[in-house]
C-alpha cells in the first residue's frame, strides 16, 4: 500500500506503459529529489486509485491526451493536491504536434531526455503566466 505523503517527502506519480520512459522519469526524479516517493502505475484506474491516497503530490506524469485527462478528472485530482500535471504518450504528442487548442498541460515528448524531465520537476515560479491557476501551466 502507498504511504500518505510522510513528512517532507514529495510524491511523484508516473502512469506509463512505456518501461524505458518510466525508468528515465524515475531516475531523473530520484537524482533531483533523493527522498522522493514514487508511485508507478501502468493503468489509468490504478493511477487514480493511487492518487486518491495522497494529500499532496509534486508532479503527476500521465500517459494520456487532454480529453482523457479531463474526462477521468486527473486534472482536478492533481491540482487539488497542489501538483503539476505532465502528459506523455502518443496522443499527447499528437496534440502537441497539431498545436491542439485542447492541450493545457506540458507534454514530455519522445525522445525524452533528463533535461526535459528536470524542467518539469523544478518548482513553479509564482506569478509567471499561471494566472488561471491551472495545474501544469507555466
N, C-alpha and C positions, 0 to 999 in steps of 0.2 A: 504494500500500500504506500502511496505517496505521502510525504510529510507535509505539514501545513506551514510552509514558509517560516522555518525556525529562525529566530534571531535576525542577524544581518544578512543571511544567505539570500541571494537573488535567485529567482526561479526563471528558467528558460524552457519554454515548451517547443518541441520540434515535432511536427506532424509531417512526415515524408515517407514515401515508399521507395525512394532512391537511396540505397545504402551509402554510396560514396558521398552524396551531398550531405546526408545525415552525419557521417563521420567528420566531414570538413567543418560543419557547423559546430559539432560537439568539441572538436579540437580547438577551434578558434575561441569558443566561449570559455573553455577551461583555461586557455592561455590568458584571456582577458580578465577573467574573474575566477581564480582558483577555488574559491569557496562556493561557487555556484551550484545550485541544484538543477539537474537536467531531468526533464520528463520527455522521453522519446516515445512517440506513438506512430503507428502505421495506418490508422484509420480515423476518419473524422469523428465517429461516435465515441471512440475511446479517448480521443483528444479532448472532446467536450467534457467527458466524464472526469478526466484528469484535471482539466482546467477548473472545474467546479470545486475541487478540493483545496484550492489556494485562495487566500485573501488578497495576495499581491502577486504580480508577475512582472518581470522586466520586459521580456520580448517573447512573442509567440511567432514562430516560423511555421506557416501553414501552407501545405501544398493544395492550392485551390485558386479559383478565379474569384472575381468580385461578387458575382451573383451567388455562388455557393456560400461565400463568407457571410454575406448579409442574410441569406435565407436560413442558415444554421445559427445565426447570431454570434458568430465568433467575434465580430467587430465590437459588439456591445459587451460581451463577456471579458474580452481583453481590456478594453477601455475602462470598464467598471472596476478592474483590478489594477488600474494605473499603468498598464503596459502598452507596449508598442506592437503593432501587427505588421508582419512582413510576409508577403506572398511569395510562393515559388511554384515551379512546375510548368508544364506545357501550357495550360490555359492562361495562367498569369503572364507567362512570357508572350503568348499570342496577343493578349490585351495590351501589353507594353509595346509590342511591335506595331500594333494597329493604332496606337495613341487613343485607346478607348476612353471615352468620357466617363465610363463607369468605374475606371480604375482610380481608387482613392488612397491606395497604400503603396509603399515601396515594393519593388519586385527584386528578388535575388535571382538574376538571370544567369544561366549557364553560358560559358564555363564559370563556375564560382571560384573566386579567389579569397584568400584570407582577408585581404584588404577590404573586399566588398562586404564580407561578413562583419568585420570590425567596425565598418562605417555604420552598421545598423545597431551596434551594441553601445556606441558612445551615447552618453546621456543627452536627452533632448535639450536644446537651448530654449529656454522660455522666452516668449515674445518674438520668436522668429517664425513668421509665416504660418503659425498654427493658431490663428485667431478664431477658428471654428471649433477648437477642442476635439478634433477627430484624431483618434489614436493612429499613429503611423505617419501623419503628415509632418514633414519637416521642411 
